[in-house]
Amino acid sequence: MYYCFAILLLALTPASYYDGSDKGRYMYDFDHISTIIQEEHTKDIGWYYFMDICHFITLGSSTLFFIITAIIFASSFYFFAKKHFNKQYIGYILLMTMGLLGFSGYTNNVIRNGVAIALCLFALSINTKWIKLLLAFIAYLIHGSVLIPIAAFLYTIFIKNNKIASIIWLICLGLSLLNVNTSSLFDIFGGIDERVSNYAINQPSTDTLALYVKAGQFRWDFLIYSIVPLYIARIWKTKYAYNDKLYSRLLNIYLLCNALWLLVIRQAYADRFAFLSWLMIPIITLYPILKNNIKVRYPERTTYLIISIFTGVNAIIYLSSII
């Protein structure tokens, strides 16, 4: 039920080319995909060829195209949960994902980013190495930003404990609090994707979070939102002595992706970096308890409490932004 609801929520949100949303722009690109591929786009070419294939399959229906992208996004969480948890726990992951801050961004904005992240999550659900690499490469072709979690994953191959990643996160937090100039960081990633350099300009944005994030403002609420999963993870790791190799790797990926976001938290487009880590929050917080590897007195209540906390914070921040 949650799986179907997530797909409908993502796919059927109305959009127009004139409303300024990414979805409206993608709708226009989809309708003119053949011309666009021939004349303009050489970056993120995987996304435009994906649109071209979908245009052929759907006979030019943009509604069906967005349904396909929604299925890919929602399925990544579904299959990850199906692989690692018992069937009755799959709904918890999907429910919490829908309650995350920024999830609504995938209804109108950062859709391409969502598809790329979904493919990366699919890769984590597959044991065959060459398929993992293929999915990661396709994800990169769809959206260059996923090079960040891919690099973080490669880091976990060599360093498996969480201490070094935690230290890196703390260093980045300190640099962010000191408001260290991060323009050079945008230049580095701009070499990978020229749009990243444009993010440093702090121009107005229609992104879900950027609508109410002023450039130059340090968002303490977003920082706390990012810290809470780390606090919950620390409880699992210390109080319950939870030791799982995959969980440690996923926690490292979250730490490193979130650390990068801390460095650019004052930028107008920082939400695009935040999504790279925030979409892992359901896994970071719920994985140990749904895996049944820790003895929590009231596991179901604890699960609903965690889901309610993040969903509630999402609702409060969103409502405060439009009041």
Phi, psi and omega in degrees: 000311179298322180299312180294320180295320180298318179296314180296319181297318182287320191274326192258009174295124184294148179207158178220151178300336185266358182271358176083359182277158175297324182297320177297321179291320178294327177296318178294315179299320181298318181290339183236032191297321182298315179294320183295315180298319182288326190256328194240299202272121172243344176268150182050043186297333178300323179295317185286327174288327174298317177297320180297317178296316180295325178298321178290315183294318186269002182059036175084015181273112179293329178298314178294326178299314180290331174295319179297315179296323179293320178298317179299314182295309182292325182294330180299317178287323180298311183287328175297314180295321181295325181288323190254344183234163174293156188305323185289350182260354183300320182299329180296317180296315181294319180297316181290324178301318180292337180269001183287147171295123181102347181299322180297341177297335181278358174275331183230333184229169179045033178295317180298317176301320180296318178296318180295315178297322179300318179295324176295320179291323173303318181300324179288346181265000185243138183274331183290122188295317185292330176289321175304311182297320179297314180296320179296320180293317178297319178300318178296320179294332180281318177206118186298341183296335182288357172300334180293304176295330177295315177297321178296322178295317178297325176301320183290345177292324184262327181236113189258338180280166186264355186294313183295316178299323178295319178296318178300317179299316181294321178297315179295324176297315179299316179297322180292318179295327178279357179058046177293138181298124182251014183299326179295328177295320177295324178295320180297310181285339175295333176292336177272319181215113186298338179294331181298321178298325181290336180297330182289348182288339179065036178283160180302150183224156175258010181295157185305314181271324185295340177301329181232027172245115179278137179301136180090355182266130176272121183267099179294326180294320177292325177296313178298321178301326179279333182282325183306315176300325179292323177294317178296319178298322179296323176299313179299320187282328185259298184297321182256004177050044183282127182225102180225127186299314181295318180298319179297322178293316179296322178295321176297318179298317178299314182300314184289318178294319180291328178297318178297319179299323179301325182291337183241020188299334181274354181281151184296333183255024184297338181298329181295330176278325181299321182301331182298331178258321185299328180292350177267355183303316178303322181287317182298321185272326188257342185309307184297321184284325178283337178284348181062031179261358177232152183259090175265139186299314179235080186299319182291318178296318179298318179298313180293328178295315180298315179298318182295322181300309184288322177294320179295317178297319177303312181296319182295313182295318181295315181294322180294336182281339184251355179276000000 
